[in-house]
Structure formats: structure tokens, C-alpha cells
Amino acid sequence: MRTIVIGSRKSQLALVQTYWVQAELQKLHPDRTFSIETMTTQGDNILDVALAKIGDKGLFTKELESAMLAGTTDLAVHSLKDLPTKLPDGLVLAAITERENPADALVVNAKHQDKQLETLPEGSVVGTSSLRRLAQLRHHFPHLTFKDVRGNLNTRLRKLDDGEYDALILAVAGLQRLNMGDRIQQIIPPEISLHAVGQGALGIECRSDDQEVIDLLSGLIHYPTQQRCLAERAFLRELEGGCQVPIGVSSQINQTSLTLAGLVATLDGTTLIKDQLTGDINQPEAIGRELANKLKQQGAQAILDQITQQFRSA
Ligand code: DPM
């Protein structure tokens, strides 16, 4: 039997996620061998430019995908939110794993130990490179100042603790996977900030003609998470957002129905267009598409057009 080769980025978070998938696969298939091949992606190399300005999709996934298409690796583990909604020909999203808390978290410098977003002093510097977080938090907390921050989690936390920032906004899931859940000061509720599409879940990609690997991965699928994330991804695909548009979501399942809430915002946070839609849990992509079109009619189309134009002329 062939060894199954798993491709992964080298960051600490990517490796933790890949080791977890490897261990789960080993439990499900004790007679098989799963090895790991690490590689650097474009996104890992471009640390000095704001993510939003690079504009390209698939910054953290392209090299992993090329390796699969070349046959050097057989599958790739991604933070689902970093995986573009359109996959290259020849690849499929074979499994979406059980989601952790998809919310964002506030992490603070020690001098703000008793503070929350609303009580941070006027002008506090909050680090984030996410336009989604920026737009929503600017809207709700105009007393705060926002500043770009790049680098992996440890780099960011060092800049925070060194005093370059008063606070950071980071995904709860990433902090928890790295055993840094104790740094979470406040879990930001959906009323304040909707999370990114796919946040908190892992997506596992493989070649579409590799039925053997597709079957091996099927045991990792968490159905409720998958249906929620398929709805969220269809919403984003229909908006053709990319990372330069502030787009947020939240989803929940109630027996056989799935409710998706979605938001499109202007970069300055003055306008937030938000709505929700409930449908059949078995038709997640239809819910996502319909909600996107609903928002477009309510003004999201104008925001998308305006942002596209700004980026063209920048
Ligand atoms: C994407 C965004 C960010 C990552 C944009 C967004 C955050 C960038 C930043 C698409 N990917 O969320 O609006 O805040 O500067 C990323 C993280 C995780 C996966 C880290 C984080 C871990 C959580 C997960 C970066 N990708 O969001 O704090 O697996 O969902």
C-alpha cells in the first residue's frame, strides 16, 4: 500500500493542525502510513505588506495545491478560511472537520488587564490586518485606533507585549489550538463582529480523481460544520469578495434547517449591510447564494463596485 503524503505549511499553527489530521487519519486507518511534507507558501514570505493590499487569493494555499497536482503530496490541510472558494481544476475539498469556536477574540497588553473593547482608553492601538474586523470594530468602537499587524501568532503577541499595540484581534480557534486560550480577554459576540467564512474549521483538499484518498478522508467530515461552511463559502463566492472586501458571516443549525447571517461593510465602517436567511440544511449553497443576492440588492453591490474601483486605481 502506498504511503499517503500530507502537505503542510511550516508555521506552528499549520503544523499543529496537520499533526492533528495525521493522528485522526492514523486512528481511523491503523494499517496505513501517513507522512508529512512541509513547504513555504507565498503568504509566508510576504510579511511586510498588508495582506489586504496583496489582494491575491490563495496566498497560503497555491504551493500546497501545486504539490498535489504534481503528485508530490496527496492531500493538504488548510485553515478553511484561507482556502479560496474556487479550487483549481483537479482538486476537491474532500473533508471539512468539526469547527471550534469561530469567533474572534480580544487579546490585551498586561496594562489593560481589566479592559474590554468598550472600556479600552480612547486612542488605544488595536492590531489587525483583517478588513472585516477593522470595518466592524470601527463601526462599534470609534474611540479606538487600528493598525496593521503581520507575522505569525507568536510575532504578533510579542509586538503586543512589547507595547507596540494595546490590543490585538485574533481568532479564538487559532489561540486555542496553540494552547494560548488563556490570553483571550473577551470573546467578541456576533452582534459586534461576524466571523470570517470558514473560520475555526479545517479544510482538507486532495486530487479529485484520487478516490482512495477521498475515501480515507471521509471519516473526518463533520456534517453540521460542513453544511454551515458550504453555505458560508457559497455566500462569499457569490459576492466574489476576496480578502479586500469586509465580509463576515455566522451560521447555525436547528434540526433540519440552516440559518446563515451575512454582512458586507465599507472599509471605514460607516455602512454595514447585514441580513440573514434560513433554508434546508441539505441545500447550503443555495442559502449562501440567495443571501448574497439579497445583500447585493440592499446596497452590497454598490460597496463591492466601489472597493473594486479603489483597488484598481491604487
Ligand atoms: C484570513 C484572515 C485572517 C487570516 C482575514 C479575516 C486574519 C488576518 C489578520 C482570511 N486569514 O479573518 O478577516 O487578522 O491579520 C488566519 C488565522 C487563522 C487562520 C489567524 C486569525 C486561525 C483561525 C482559523 C489568518 N487564518 O484569524 O487570527 O483557523 O480559523
Residues whose N, C-alpha, C, O or C-beta is under 5 A from the ligand:
A	BS01	DPM	S79 K81 D82 T128 S129 S130 R132 R133 V149 I169 L170 A171 A173 G174 A196 G198 Q199 G200 A201
